[in-house]
Amino acid sequence: MRPRDILGVVIRAFGLWLIFQALSNGLLALIKIKLMAPQAVPFSENEAFAAFYLVMGLLLIVLADLIVQVVYGAAIEPALER
């Protein structure tokens, strides 16, 4: 594997980790809502962090190739042999 391939894998793995963090914070927010009276629960930090982590994780996974291209430049395609 080339360094550009490794960077792409690392970016996607970090995006996946952020999605797991979003699920964790979302679950914690649901637990807090179930244990408290619904009127006393505002839009909490856990819900905000869950949304933020989810958006950032999805962006990293979707835009990983573009980020690698910005860091390393355009990929050089091997010449076709005839």
Secondary structure as GFF3:
##gff-version 3
##sequence-region A 1 82
A	DSSP	alpha_helix	3	35	.	.	.	ID=ss1
A	DSSP	three_ten_helix	38	40	.	.	.	ID=ss2
A	DSSP	alpha_helix	45	62	.	.	.	ID=ss3
A	DSSP	alpha_helix	64	72	.	.	.	ID=ss4
###
